[in-house]
Amino acid sequence: RNGVLVSMDQGSASEYAILGLEDRGINFMEPGTEVYEGMIVGQNNRENDLTVNITKVKHQTNVRSATKDQTETMKKPRKLSLEEALEFINDDELVEVTPENVRLRKKILNKGQREKEAKRIKQMMESEEN
């Protein structure tokens, strides 16, 4: 299975950031959706998990560009049902269910702690093989 796109920040998902991530994989978020660190915001095109900044906003300047901003159209985000979400997750992920939302998240929200845990598990697996 492919990896996931994981939010690195808490805040509101921005259209600018979502457009920048479209070439990385399949998006699950709409602009304006509240996200938090460790929340799964999409599916990566590659096998590894990728931590992304989906709250990044475009810096405005007073200088007008000669080329002007191109109006880009965003792909419609993929909405997962509860059943699809349960099938989608890996062992290190959870499904959050509220009356209004079905969210995916990592068991360990902090990126540094997730990396430490993955390293610890890898060392345990190697020591069991020996």
Summary of the structure (lengths in Angstrom):
residues: 130
radius of gyration: 17.2
end to end distance: 28.0
largest distance: 63.7
contacts: 318
relative contact order: 0.20
helix: 25%
strand: 23%
